[in-house]
């Protein structure tokens, strides 16, 4: 199915951030482009990637509370391991790389210069899993709207979960993700004096930072329709409902794993 497709046929222009840039610039670029992670460069060379998860970890660290987010550089949040493919390789070599936890592949030319990148979205725009939607549904994780954001961040770390369905009165009230936490932490660190941060941060609740209302799809939907909706709205995950209740979630990761 993919034997005649090359990496260059699916790659996009690389979206990069300088190693010396503040993490606030990286987060702004992530929000503007909908991409996570970003490719980090230094003197025109790729040195790693930076993700929302790493930014959240840095901003949430107690020793960072006295430092303004704009004073924290991307170099402090780099993941130096990244996946490389070449533009003239066949797509079949790329799929298992993205299925194996990599969220992005950096594309080089024959001169070992970066010429592109391939994300989950780039790949799904070209190839889509076959079968019923039920085959790509992952279990969903929930958190109450009245929970504190600091508890949410701890759950994300402990459970290795990037997004939660927010419940209120036994109904889905919203979604909350690493992006929401990163934005909230940045705004909080910038607006609250460091002497009061440790106490006041506990006043931020999940309902204050969640995305609402919940966008969802029915279990009877087709995979191509769901992929099209996710790509057009630039979202990485969407809850699946049956008889009005959330039964799971489809993510770009679950779709890639099914290829």
C-alpha positions in Angstrom: 0.0 0.0 0.0 2.8 2.4 0.8 5.7 0.9 -1.3 5.7 3.6 -3.9 5.4 6.5 -1.4 8.7 8.2 -0.3 9.3 10.2 2.8 9.6 13.3 0.7 6.0 12.8 -0.4 4.6 13.1 3.1 7.1 15.4 4.8 6.3 19.0 5.8 8.6 22.0 6.1 10.5 21.8 9.4 9.2 23.9 12.3 12.3 24.8 14.3 13.1 26.8 17.5 16.6 28.0 18.5 18.3 26.4 21.4 18.8 29.9 22.9 15.1 30.9 22.6 12.9 31.2 25.8 10.5 28.4 26.4 7.6 30.9 26.1 8.6 31.3 22.4 8.5 27.5 22.0 5.1 27.3 23.6 3.7 30.1 21.5 5.0 28.4 18.4 3.4 25.1 19.5 0.1 26.9 20.0 0.3 28.7 16.7 1.2 25.6 14.6 -0.5 22.9 16.7 2.8 21.0 16.6 4.4 19.1 19.5 7.3 18.6 19.7 9.4 21.2 17.9 12.8 20.6 16.3 15.6 22.4 18.2 18.5 23.9 16.2 21.8 25.4 17.1 24.0 27.0 14.4 21.8 25.3 11.7 22.3 21.9 13.2 19.5 19.8 14.8 20.4 19.2 18.5 17.1 17.6 19.7 13.4 18.4 20.2 11.4 20.2 22.8 7.9 19.1 23.9 5.1 20.5 26.0 5.7 17.7 28.5 9.3 18.9 29.0 8.1 22.5 29.3 5.5 21.6 31.9 8.1 19.6 33.9 10.4 22.6 33.9 7.8 25.2 34.7 6.3 23.0 37.4 9.6 22.4 39.2 9.8 24.2 42.5 13.3 25.5 41.8 12.0 27.2 38.7 9.4 29.3 40.7 11.8 32.2 41.2 12.7 32.3 37.5 10.4 34.0 35.0 9.3 31.7 32.2 10.8 34.1 29.6 14.2 33.6 31.3 14.1 29.8 30.9 15.7 28.7 27.7 14.8 25.9 25.4 18.3 24.5 26.1 17.0 23.6 29.6 14.2 21.4 28.2 15.8 19.6 25.2 15.4 15.9 24.5 18.6 15.2 22.7 17.4 11.9 21.3 15.4 12.2 18.0 14.4 10.1 15.1 16.1 10.6 11.7 14.9 9.5 8.2 16.1 10.4 4.7 13.9 12.0 2.1 14.5 9.3 -0.5 13.6 6.4 1.8 10.3 4.6 1.4 7.4 5.4 3.7 7.4 1.8 5.0 10.5 2.5 7.0 8.9 5.6 8.7 5.7 4.0 10.0 7.3 1.7 12.6 9.6 4.5 13.8 6.5 6.7 14.6 4.7 3.7 16.1 7.7 3.2 18.5 6.9 6.3 20.7 8.6 8.9 18.4 6.2 11.7 17.8 8.2 13.3 15.0 10.9 12.3 12.5 13.5 14.7 11.3 14.1 14.4 7.5 17.6 14.8 6.1 18.8 15.0 2.5 21.9 13.1 1.2 24.1 15.9 2.6 22.7 15.3 6.1 21.0 18.6 6.1 17.5 19.0 7.5 14.9 19.4 4.7 11.7 18.5 6.5 9.8 16.7 9.3 7.1 14.1 9.5 4.6 14.2 12.4 1.6 12.0 13.1 -0.6 14.4 11.3 1.6 14.5 8.2 1.5 10.7 8.0 -2.3 10.4 8.6 -2.9 12.9 5.9 -1.5 10.3 3.5 -2.4 6.9 5.0 -5.3 6.0 7.2 -5.9 2.7 9.2 -8.4 0.3 7.9 -11.2 -1.3 9.9 -13.9 -0.1 12.4 -13.4 2.9 14.7 -13.5 0.5 17.7 -10.1 -0.8 16.6 -8.4 2.5 17.3 -10.1 3.5 20.5 -7.9 3.8 23.6 -9.2 3.8 27.2 -9.9 7.4 28.4 -8.8 8.8 31.7 -11.0 11.2 33.8 -10.5 13.9 36.4 -13.1 15.9 38.3 -13.5 19.6 37.3 -13.0 20.7 40.9 -9.6 19.0 41.2 -6.6 21.2 41.6 -4.2 21.7 38.7 -1.3 20.6 40.8 -3.0 17.3 41.3 -3.7 17.0 37.6 0.0 17.6 36.8 1.0 14.9 39.3 -1.5 12.5 37.7 -0.1 13.2 34.3 3.4 12.4 35.4 2.5 9.3 37.5 0.1 7.8 34.9 2.0 9.0 31.8 -1.2 10.4 30.4 -1.3 13.6 28.2 -5.0 14.3 28.3 -8.0 13.8 30.6 -11.8 14.0 30.1 -13.1 16.4 32.7 -16.2 15.3 34.6 -18.8 17.5 36.4 -22.0 16.1 37.8 -21.2 12.7 36.2 -21.1 14.3 32.7 -18.2 15.1 30.4 -17.6 18.9 30.8 -14.4 19.4 28.9 -10.9 18.1 28.0 -7.6 19.1 29.7 -4.2 18.4 28.2 -0.5 19.1 28.7 -1.0 22.2 26.5 -3.6 23.6 28.9 -1.3 23.0 31.8 1.7 24.5 30.1 -0.3 27.7 29.2 -1.7 28.0 32.7 1.7 27.6 34.4 3.3 30.1 32.1 0.6 32.7 32.7 0.7 32.0 36.4 4.5 32.3 36.7 4.4 35.6 34.8 1.7 37.2 36.8 2.2 36.1 40.4 5.1 37.2 42.6 7.3 34.2 43.4 6.8 34.8 47.1 3.1 33.8 46.7 3.3 31.2 44.0 3.5 28.1 46.2 0.3 29.0 48.0 -1.7 30.5 45.1 -1.0 27.9 42.5 -3.2 25.5 44.6 -6.1 27.8 43.9 -6.1 26.9 40.1 -8.7 24.2 39.4 -9.0 21.9 36.4 -12.2 23.7 35.4 -10.3 26.9 35.1 -7.9 25.6 32.4 -9.9 22.9 30.6 -11.1 23.2 27.0 -14.9 23.2 26.8 -17.4 22.2 25.4 -16.2 18.7 24.6 -15.9 17.8 20.9 -16.6 14.1 20.4 -17.5 11.5 17.8 -20.0 8.6 17.8 -18.7 5.1 17.9 -20.4 4.5 14.6 -18.2 7.1 12.9 -15.7 5.9 10.3 -12.0 6.2 10.7 -11.5 8.4 7.6 -14.2 10.8 8.9 -12.6 11.0 12.4 -9.1 11.5 10.9 -10.4 14.3 8.7 -12.1 16.0 11.6 -9.0 15.8 13.8 -6.7 17.1 11.0 -9.0 20.0 10.0 -9.5 21.1 13.6 -5.9 20.5 14.5 -6.6 18.3 17.5 -4.6 15.4 18.8 -7.4 13.4 20.5 -11.1 13.2 20.5 -13.5 11.3 22.8 -15.8 8.6 21.5 -19.3 8.4 22.7 -22.0 5.7 22.7 -25.5 6.4 23.9 -24.4 9.8 25.1 -21.6 8.4 27.3 -17.8 8.6 26.7 -16.5 5.1 26.1 -12.9 5.9 25.1 -10.7 8.3 23.0 -9.1 8.2 19.6 -5.7 9.9 19.4 -3.2 10.4 16.6 -1.0 8.0 18.5 -3.7 5.3 18.5 -4.3 5.8 14.8 -0.6 5.5 14.0 -0.3 2.3 16.0 -3.1 0.8 13.8 -1.3 1.4 10.5 
